Amino acid sequence: MRSVVVIGDIVSSRDLLHRRKSQLRLHRLIDVLNTDFAEATAVPFAITLGDEFEGVLRDATVIPDIIWRVETFYRDAPIRLGFGYGSVSTALSSSPREMDGKAFHHARAATVRARKHDLLGGVFEGFGPELDLVLNGFARVLHHHRNRLKPGQREILALRRAGYSQVEIATRQRVTESAISQSTKSSGWQAFSEAEDGFRAALALFKVTGRSR
């Protein structure tokens, strides 16, 4: 069986001022991920080593949404995300710690590379030489875009990602549609949306090629 393993690791977690509160928020993040992505996970997300968590996906196309949810929900500190593709040599378990295989090794290698080179937004290993380049390229550009957003722009982007139209957002925020249109443009929504679509398309292609091997 081939799967995608996700490993998340909080950056400099020991230096957090309010570590207990941050740990509670991490637990809430895990609950959110398991609720929102239940149909796409083969093994639910679980905290495995203090401030680290793991999960196994059956659908790789949700990865852009997972990255968005992690980065927007948990604001205490950056979280490195490693995505590894490959075989799983053990039976599926309710706990990722009881499993092993190349997918886990690739995900661990991805988090090590993320730590070494200070990479955020997701690092991909084991998807193949060409797809690793494509997926890491999308991940770097999208993270750079998200990281440059002002709070108001991030809110507009979040609402557009959730499917709200400009008219609905204007009504929700009690401002003119023209104001929302300007904010949408300044947030770079069109470019961001197309990049995420490309990201998903690449991951969907991986699903096809991955199953045929």
C-alpha positions in Angstrom: 0.0 0.0 0.0 1.2 3.5 -0.9 0.2 6.5 1.1 1.0 10.1 2.0 2.3 10.6 5.5 2.2 14.1 7.1 4.5 15.1 9.9 4.0 18.5 11.6 6.6 20.0 13.9 6.3 23.3 15.8 9.3 25.6 15.3 11.2 26.4 18.5 8.4 25.1 20.6 10.5 25.1 23.8 10.9 28.9 23.5 7.2 29.7 23.5 6.2 32.0 26.4 2.8 30.3 27.0 3.7 26.8 26.2 0.8 25.2 28.1 -1.8 27.3 26.2 0.0 26.6 22.9 -0.1 22.9 23.6 -3.8 23.1 24.2 -4.2 25.0 20.9 -2.2 22.2 19.2 -4.6 19.6 20.6 -7.5 21.7 19.2 -5.8 21.9 15.8 -5.6 18.1 15.7 -9.3 17.9 16.5 -10.0 20.4 13.7 -7.9 18.5 11.2 -9.5 15.1 12.1 -13.0 16.6 11.8 -12.5 18.6 8.6 -10.4 16.0 6.7 -12.0 12.8 8.1 -12.9 11.4 4.6 -9.4 12.1 3.3 -7.4 10.5 6.1 -6.5 6.8 6.3 -5.1 7.2 9.8 -6.3 10.2 12.0 -3.8 12.9 13.0 -2.3 12.4 16.4 0.4 14.0 18.6 3.3 11.7 18.6 6.3 13.4 20.2 5.5 16.4 22.4 5.0 19.2 19.9 5.0 16.9 16.8 2.0 15.3 15.1 1.5 12.7 12.3 -1.3 11.5 10.1 -1.8 9.3 7.0 -3.8 10.5 4.0 -5.7 8.6 1.4 -6.4 11.7 -0.7 -3.5 14.0 -1.5 -5.6 16.7 -3.1 -6.6 18.0 0.3 -3.0 19.0 1.1 -3.3 22.7 0.1 -6.3 22.9 2.5 -4.4 21.2 5.3 -1.5 23.6 4.9 -3.9 26.6 4.9 -5.8 25.3 8.0 -2.6 24.6 9.9 -1.1 28.0 9.2 -4.2 30.0 9.9 -5.5 28.1 12.9 -2.2 27.8 14.8 -0.7 31.3 15.1 1.5 30.7 18.2 4.5 29.7 16.1 5.3 28.4 12.6 4.8 24.7 12.0 7.0 22.8 9.6 5.1 20.3 7.5 6.7 17.3 5.9 4.8 15.2 3.3 6.2 11.8 2.3 4.9 9.4 -0.3 5.8 5.8 -0.4 4.9 2.3 0.8 3.5 1.6 4.3 5.0 -1.7 5.4 2.8 -2.2 8.5 -0.9 -2.6 8.9 -3.0 0.5 9.4 -3.4 1.5 13.0 -5.2 4.1 15.0 -1.8 5.5 16.0 0.8 6.6 13.4 3.6 5.6 16.0 2.7 2.0 15.5 3.3 2.2 11.7 6.4 2.2 9.5 7.4 2.3 5.8 9.1 4.4 3.2 6.3 7.0 3.3 7.2 7.7 7.0 10.9 7.8 6.2 10.3 10.3 3.3 8.1 12.5 5.6 10.8 12.5 8.2 13.4 13.4 5.7 11.2 16.2 4.5 10.9 17.7 8.0 14.7 17.4 8.5 15.2 19.3 5.2 12.6 21.9 6.3 14.5 22.4 9.6 17.9 22.5 8.0 16.9 25.1 5.3 14.2 26.9 7.3 11.4 26.0 4.9 7.8 26.6 5.7 4.6 25.9 3.8 5.2 22.2 3.3 8.2 20.1 2.1 7.6 17.1 -0.2 9.8 14.0 -0.5 9.4 10.7 -2.3 6.8 11.8 -4.9 9.3 11.4 -7.7 12.1 13.7 -8.9 9.9 15.8 -11.2 6.8 15.9 -8.8 9.0 16.8 -5.8 10.2 19.9 -7.7 6.7 20.8 -8.8 5.1 20.4 -5.4 7.9 22.1 -3.5 7.7 25.0 -5.9 4.0 25.5 -5.4 4.5 25.2 -1.6 7.2 27.8 -1.5 5.3 30.4 -3.6 2.0 29.9 -1.8 3.6 30.3 1.6 5.5 33.4 0.5 2.1 34.8 -0.7 0.3 34.0 2.6 3.2 35.3 4.7 3.0 38.7 3.0 -0.8 39.2 3.6 -2.0 41.8 6.1 -4.7 40.6 8.6 -7.5 42.2 6.5 -6.3 40.7 3.3 -5.9 37.3 5.0 -9.5 37.5 6.1 -10.7 38.3 2.5 -8.7 35.4 1.2 -10.1 33.0 3.8 -13.7 34.0 2.9 -13.0 33.7 -0.9 -11.5 30.2 -0.2 -14.6 29.3 1.7 -16.7 30.1 -1.4 -18.1 33.5 -0.5 -18.7 35.9 -3.4 -17.7 39.6 -3.2 -21.3 40.6 -2.7 -21.7 38.2 0.2 -18.5 39.4 1.8 -19.5 43.0 1.4 -22.8 42.2 3.1 -21.1 40.2 5.9 -18.6 43.0 6.6 -21.1 45.9 6.0 -19.0 47.6 3.5 -19.4 48.4 -0.2 -18.8 45.8 -2.9 -16.2 48.2 -4.4 -14.2 48.1 -1.2 -14.2 44.3 -1.2 -13.2 44.3 -4.8 -10.2 46.5 -4.1 -9.3 44.3 -1.1 -9.6 41.2 -3.1 -7.3 42.6 -5.8 -4.8 43.8 -3.2 -4.7 40.4 -1.5 -3.7 38.8 -4.9 -6.7 36.4 -4.7 -6.7 35.6 -8.4 -3.1 34.6 -8.5 -3.3 32.7 -5.2 -6.4 30.8 -6.3 -4.9 29.8 -9.6 -1.7 28.6 -7.8 -3.7 26.5 -5.4 -5.7 25.0 -8.4 -2.4 24.1 -10.0 -1.1 22.6 -6.7 -4.2 20.4 -6.5 -4.0 19.4 -10.2 -0.4 18.3 -9.6 -1.5 16.3 -6.6 -4.4 14.8 -8.5 -1.9 13.7 -11.2 0.2 12.1 -8.5 -2.8 10.0 -7.4 -3.2 8.5 -10.9 0.5 7.8 -11.4 0.9 6.6 -7.8 -1.9 4.0 -8.1 -0.6 2.6 -11.4 2.9 1.7 -10.1 
